[in-house]
């Protein structure tokens, strides 16, 4: 378990012994993170490792059992919704509204004027390749298209910290590549991104990779750090070695 924990406004995200229990299960186990501003931080781990629970805690959609966290210097217990963008795994859209109506609604909720919403919506719908579907009800979209529409809604207010839980699930390889070009562009503009992914090739785009196993941060570092520390040639092999106790 990583025991680094201190408070510094230079960090986008900090956690101090952040813990979430469901009955006897510790989904997140005294997690300590200090994530710098303006980087892409990737969470890797198998299903049940605690990745999604960690994201939900940081976004304030789950309350911690103990410990705490700050986002852009604000304690999550004080509410951080207006500071962040959040794209969950599950569809978080109004099914009886069109893509356009959802994007417009999210923009209005964040206080954007109509001109700004129109400009940003056009750009985002090009990014997710849904321009021709903007007037389609969300309930009539495929699972992958719903996922892409959810991404547009999470980006409409141009948040400084963006939480993306499996953002490229159900997306074809070409569109996946364009998503990552966009994510890297956001990073270059100063946005901090926290991303969960099962695609190991995507993880190479992350500045720092945190490996989670059964709610515990077992290793953290750059892609090359993980390979060097474990003497392996792939993240899959590095993860397996880390779970056997060979930690960075």
N, C-alpha and C positions, 0 to 999 in steps of 0.2 A: 504494500500500500504506500502511495506517495504521501509524504508527510509535509510537503511544502505548503505553507499557508500564511499569507500576509496580505495586508490591504494596501493597494496603491492605485491611485486614479489613472495611472498610465496603462492599466490593464482594462481590456474590454469586459472580461469575465473573470471573476474570482469565486472560488468556493472554499468553504472552511468546514471540513468534516461533514460534508453534505451527505445525508443518509435518508433513504426511503425504505420503509418496511411495509410489506403486505402480509400481515399475520406473522409467521415465523420466517418468511422469506425476506432477505435483505436484497432488494433490487438494486440499490445503490448503497455502497458501503464506505462511509467516511471518506468521501471523495474530496480531494484537494487539487484545485486547478488554478493556475495563473496564466491566462491567455492574453497575449499582447494584442494591442489594437492593430488593425490593418493587415491581419494574416488570415489564411484559410486553415482552420483546425479541423482535422478529420477524426471521427470516432470509428474505430474498427472493432469488431467482435462478433461472435455468433449470435443467433437469436437467443434472447434471454440474458444477454450480457449486461444489460442496463443502459444501452445507448438511448433508446427512446424515452425511458423514464428520466434520464438525466436531462434531456432536451426539454421535456415537459416541466420539470422542476425549475429550470432556468427561465422558462417562459412564463412561469406562474400559473400554469394550468393544473399543477399538482402541488400540494403543500408538503414540505419535507417533514419527516418524522423527527429529525434533529439536525443540527448544523445549520448553515446558511450560505447565502451567495449574494453577490453584487453584480450588476450589469451596468457598465458605464458609470460606476461609482454609486449607483443606487441599489439599496437593499431590495431583493425580490419581494420581501414582505410588504413593501410600500407600493408595489405595482410597477411593472416595467413595460406594459403593453404598447404605449405610444413610442417607446424607444426602439422597438425591435420589429423585425419581420419574422413570421413563423409559418413554415409550410409543413404541416404534419403528414404522416403516412396516410391517414384516412382522409377522405374528402371532407373539407371544412368549408363548403359552399352552400348556398341556398339552391336546392335542387329545382325549385319551381321558378327560378329566375334564369335569364339567359347569361351567357358569359359576360356580355357587355354590361348587363344590369348588376351582376356581381362585382365586377371591377369598379364600376361607378359608385356602388354602395360603399365598398371598402375605402375608396378614395375620399368620399364624403365623410365617412366615420373618422378619418384622420385629418379632416379639416382642409382638404384641398379644394381649390376653386375649379369650376367646370373646365376652363381653358387648360389648366395643368393636367386634369384628369384625361381629357381628350388626347393631348400630346403624348402623355406617358402610356396610355392604353394602346395607341397605335404602335408605338415602339415595342411594347411588351407582347402584343399579339403577333407581331412579326417574329419576335424571338421564339415564341412557343409554337409558331406555325399554325395559328388558329384564326387568322384574319377572316377566312371564309365561313367560319362557324360562330362568329361573335353573336349572332342573333338566335342561336340554338339554345334551347333549354338545357341546363346542366344535366338533368335527369336523363336526357336522350344521348348523352355523350358516352363513349367507351371509357373504361377505367383509366387508361393512359391519358386520354384527353382531359378527363376531370383533374388528373394529377397536374397536367400542364396548366390548366386554368387556375388551379390553386396557387401555382408558382407566381402567375401574373398578379394575383390579388395580394400575395405576400410582399411583392416588390413595388406596388403602386406608390407608396409613400416614401420610397427611397430611404429605408432605415439604415442606421449606422452599424447595427448588429443584426445579422440575418441567420436564423436557425432553419436548416433544411434537413428534414428527415427522409432519407432515401429519395432525393429530388429527381433522379433519372430513371426510376422504376417505370417500366412500360414504355420507354422512349427508345426509338430506333437509334442505331449507332451514329448516323450523321447528325441528328438533332441533339444527341447526347454531347457530341463534340462542340456544337454551337452553344449549348448551355454552359459548358465549361469555359469556352472563350468569354462568355458574358460574365461568369463568376470571377474569372481572373481579371477582367476589366473592372468589376466592382472593387476587387481588392486593391487594384492600382489607384482607385479613387479614394481609398481610405476606409472602405467598408470591411468590417470583420465578419467572417463567415464561419459558422460551425456546422459541419456536415456529417451525417452518417451515411455510410455506403457499404455495399457488399462487393462492389467492383474494385478489385485490387489495382487495375490500371488507373482508375480515378484517384485512388489514394496518393498516387505519385504527384498529383497536382497540389497536394496539401503541404503547407509549410511545416506543420507539426502534426504528427499522428499519435493519438492516444489509444492504446489497446486496452479494451475492457474485457474482463472475464468474471462472471458472476458478481457483478456490481463493483468490482475492484479495478482500479487503474494499475495494471501490471507493468506497463512500460509506456514511455513517452519520448518522442524525439522525431527528427526528420527521417524521411524514408531511408536515406543512406545510413543514418545512425542505427536503425533497427537491424539492417543487414550486417553492418560491421560488428555490432555488439554480440550478435548470435552466430556470426560466421556462416550466414546462409545467403542464398541467391534470390529469395522471394519473400514477400511479406507473409505468405501462408506458412512457410517454414519458420520464419522468425516468430510468428505468433505461437506456433506449437512449442518452440523452445522456451519462449517467455512463460508459457503456462506450466512448464516443468521447473520453473524457478530461476531461469537465466534472465535476469532483468537488467535494463539499462541503468 
